[in-house]
Amino acid sequence: MALDFTHDPARRCIVASAHAPGCDFTLQNLPFGVFRRKGGNDPFQGGIAIGDQALCLADAQARDCFDGLAGQAASAAGGPTLDELLALGPPAWRALRHALVNLLDAQQPHPKAAALQAALVPLADIEHALPIRVGDFTDFYTSIHHAENGGRLRNPPVGLAPNFQWMPIAYHGRSSSLGVSGERIHRPWGQARPSSDEPPVLRPCEMLDYELELGVVIGRGNARGTPVALAHAMDHVFGLTLLNDWSARDVQAWEMTPLGPFQAKNFATTLSPWIVTLDALAPFSVPWRRPADHPQPLPYLESAGHRAAGALDIELEAWLQPEGQPASRLSRTNFRHQYWSIGQMIAHHTVGGCNLRAGDLLGTGTISGPTAPEAGSLIELSRRGREPVALANSDDRRAFLHDGDRVILRGWCEAPGRARVGFGEAAGTVLAAHPAGSL
C-alpha cells in the first residue's frame, strides 16, 4: 500500500465540488460503482464518483481517453458489474487510477480532459445496482469489544469463546440476499422461543437489529489448495464498502446453537454502492496492535510488516431515521479497534486451501469500540432492549428497529496532511413483515 502522486492532497480537480468541505469523493478517492440515469431503461454500467458527479467508463467520450493497460482496465470497469476489472489485478487497477487522476487534474490540464468532463453525470441523477456479482459471502466476527458486549448480555453472562483470540471466526453467509443502499427490507419471520417453559413459535421478528460492518471486496483470487500468505493477503483486496448485516436477534438466539446463525441473517445484507479502493486507503494504514498480555497470533497470522501497517484508520457512524423524523446518530467508532485485520482474515480463510474468487465478499463482523457509545449494533447500545436508546430531537426511544425506520451507515478517513476519503452511505428502510396469510 505505497503512496504515490495520486495521494497528494495539493492536487486540484476539474470537478470543483471535489474540494467542498466534507466531500467524500475527492480526487484522491475515485471509488467505483455501477449505475445508470434514474427513470430510464439503459443498462447499468460501471464508473467512478468524483465530487458530486459520476463518470461512466462505458461512455464513448470517456473510453477514448484511455489506452494501454489503463484502457483495458477502463473497458473492464465499464461493464454491468466490476468483476472483470477485479480479475485484472493490482497493476491494472493502479494504471487506471493513475490515468484518471491525470485526466482530472486541474493544474496540469490534459488534452482529453474536456471530453472526460462532458461525460460526467450528477450523482443526484443516477440510481445504483450492486457493483459486483458476489459468488460467495463470508461474514467474520472480529471485534473483541462486540464479542465481550454480547457475552455480558447473555443470561447467564459468558466470556469469550476460547478460540476467539486465536483465529478470526467466520461463517458463510447468503449472497442471494445482498442488496444495494436504498433498498427496503421486510421484517423477517422466523422461529423464536420467548420462554424456556414453552415450545417455539413462528412469528415476525421482534428484535430486528443492524450491524455496522465493512465489506471486503476480493479482486484477484487464489488457486484452490494454495493458501494466501499474510504478506501477500492485501494484494488480493480490490477495496472496501460499507455493509449492514441486518440481524433478527430473537431468531438468532434460538437457532444459533450448535451451528451458528441461519435465518437470523439470510434475509438481507445491504452494501453501499461505492467501493473505495485499497490504493485510495493507503494513506490511512496504521500499526496493528495486540495487547502484550493477550495470546499472540500463530506464525501464519503474524509478521513484522503486518505489525507495522496492518490496520486501517476508518471512522464509522450508524444513524437511525424514524419515518417522518430527522436522523439521529446512534454511535461512532473506528475500524482500527478490530481485533483481527483484513489480511489475517484472508490468510485464515485460505489456510485450509479455500479458493477465493474475484467478486467474493468478506464482512468484517460488527465493528464496536472499547466504550459504550462506540457499539456497532442496537443490541449492544440498548443492552438487549433493557435500556432503550434516546433519539435526538424526539421523545422516541429504540430498543430494536421499528417498521418505517431507516438505518444509515457512513464511513470516512481523515488525517492531517491527507485528503479526505469517504465511503458515501449504506441505507435501508424497514418495512412491515409479510402478512401471515402469505406463509
Buried (B, 14 or more C-beta within 10 A) or exposed (E): BEEEEBBBBEBBBBBEBBBEEEBBBBBBBBBBBBBBBEEEEEEBBBBBBBBBBBBBBBBEBBBEBBEEBBBBBBBBBBBBBBBBBBBBBBEBBBBBBBBBBBBBBBEEEBEBBEBBBEBBBEBEBBBBBBBBBBBBBBBBBBBBBBBBBBBEBEEEEEEEEEEBBEBBBBBEBBBEBBBBBBBEBBBBBBBBBEEEEEEBEEBBBBBBBBBBBBBBBBBBBBEEEEBBBBEEBBBBBBBBBBBBBBBBBBBBBBBBEEEBBBBBBBBBBBBBBBBBBBBBBBBBBBEBEBEEEEEEBEEBBBBEEBBEBBBBBBBBBBBBBBEEBEBBBBBBBBBBBBBBBBBBBBBBBBBEEBBBBBBBBBBBBBBBBEEBEBBBBBBBBBBBBEEBBEBEEEEBEBBBBBBBBBBBBBBBBBEEEBBBBBBBBBBBBBEEBEEEEEE
